[in-house]
Amino acid sequence: MGQLPDAPATARLHDRTMSSSIESSESFQIPIEAAEAYEAAFVPAFFSQWAPVLCDAAGIMSGQRVLDVACGTGIVARTAADIVGPTNVVGVDINEAMLSVARRVRPDIDWRQGDAAALPLPDLGFDAVLCQMALMFFPERAAALREMGRVAATGGAVAVLAPSDLDAQPAYGPLVDMAAHHAGPEARSLLSTYFACGDLAELRGLFESAGLRVTTTGGHAGMARFPSVDALVATEVESTPLRERITDDVYERIRLGAHEVLAPFTTGDGSLAAPFECHVVVARQG
Ligand SMILES: C[S@@+](CC[C@H](N)C(=O)[O-])C[C@H]1O[C@@H](n2cnc3c(N)ncnc32)[C@H](O)[C@@H]1O
């Protein structure tokens, strides 16, 4: 998701590397080149747009202590640091390569390796705990939310931003329907990881079962930009096991189908600006 100068090469950053469903963090580690490409291509084109939205929703203010869970290369932590000061911010991610890039870009922030479901931090330490575009990749979502609540101060905010349901996605919904039409139901599940926390009622329930009191929920309309429809198809299909499970012929039908369903979002120069809807859920601890 993002405007990728070299989409096929960087596509593997996408779902495969974002998910920690592989049992151990050791086997999950991605190469440093992939993390550098994430920072260079995906952050400016896609992930950076959401960071101010999440910081605003959590109401973070100067001097507060902020934790960025599953920080990746650190766009949310960096945005928060500009508000609260870098010494008040900690970023945690399971992936050491992402953290290496984060350290290179902002050495003044405290970056730590850890699993969201077992945060390497003491109780009650943060006024705001933020998590952007990552909850859907966690194998233990309820445990991760409980951990976010544990490390939040009494009355502190836990704020999560995650993509809305496919039904609410004007570009990705029809795209996934079309791919499932050509490649079967497995295509739907393989292309749907990003939207796995998209049901707002379910997401609220997850917060509540983790002992967090939801105070506000909201939607935010953003954009996924690509240099072309083909670049989007390469990113979305080649970054999942779907590509290996379909023939070249089916891949070509999906590519042609994408040109049809994404036509309303294509501009004169062939580039694509696909609307992308997210939920922001803010809860309080205690
Ligand atoms: C799509 S990236 C989002 C990164 C960052 N929040 C951003 O907005 O750029 C998802 C991140 O979740 C991290 N991640 C996945 N599972 C995790 C887990 N169980 N604990 C901590 N981080 C995890 C990945 O390493 C990756 O950096």
The ligand as a MOL file (V3000), in Angstrom:
LIG
                    3D

  0  0  0     0  0            999 V3000
M  V30 BEGIN CTAB
M  V30 COUNTS 27 29 0 0 0
M  V30 BEGIN ATOM
M  V30 1 C 2.2820 -2.2890 8.7170 0
M  V30 2 S 3.5770 -2.1630 9.8800 0 CHG=1
M  V30 3 C 3.0880 -0.6680 10.7190 0
M  V30 4 C 4.2660 -0.0320 11.3910 0
M  V30 5 C 4.0090 1.3490 11.9700 0
M  V30 6 N 3.0350 1.3110 13.0580 0
M  V30 7 C 3.6080 2.3220 10.8900 0
M  V30 8 O 2.4830 2.8400 10.9500 0
M  V30 9 O 4.4280 2.5470 9.9810 0 CHG=-1
M  V30 10 C 3.2190 -3.4090 11.0840 0
M  V30 11 C 4.3100 -3.5610 12.1390 0
M  V30 12 O 3.8540 -4.4800 13.1150 0
M  V30 13 C 4.9950 -5.1560 13.6170 0
M  V30 14 N 4.5180 -6.3210 14.3370 0
M  V30 15 C 3.8280 -7.3770 13.8330 0
M  V30 16 N 3.5290 -8.2430 14.8300 0
M  V30 17 C 4.0220 -7.7030 15.9910 0
M  V30 18 C 3.9960 -8.1080 17.3480 0
M  V30 19 N 3.4110 -9.2520 17.7210 0
M  V30 20 N 4.5800 -7.3180 18.2670 0
M  V30 21 C 5.1840 -6.1570 17.9000 0
M  V30 22 N 5.2430 -5.7290 16.6240 0
M  V30 23 C 4.6640 -6.4810 15.6790 0
M  V30 24 C 5.8070 -5.4340 12.3580 0
M  V30 25 O 7.1530 -5.7420 12.6470 0
M  V30 26 C 5.6330 -4.1150 11.6150 0
M  V30 27 O 6.6800 -3.2240 11.9180 0
M  V30 END ATOM
M  V30 BEGIN BOND
M  V30 1 1 1 2
M  V30 2 1 2 3
M  V30 3 1 2 10
M  V30 4 1 3 4
M  V30 5 1 4 5
M  V30 6 1 5 6
M  V30 7 1 5 7
M  V30 8 2 7 8
M  V30 9 1 7 9
M  V30 10 1 10 11
M  V30 11 1 11 12
M  V30 12 1 11 26
M  V30 13 1 12 13
M  V30 14 1 13 14
M  V30 15 1 13 24
M  V30 16 1 14 15
M  V30 17 1 14 23
M  V30 18 2 15 16
M  V30 19 1 16 17
M  V30 20 1 17 18
M  V30 21 2 17 23
M  V30 22 1 18 19
M  V30 23 2 18 20
M  V30 24 1 20 21
M  V30 25 2 21 22
M  V30 26 1 22 23
M  V30 27 1 24 25
M  V30 28 1 24 26
M  V30 29 1 26 27
M  V30 END BOND
M  V30 END CTAB
M  END
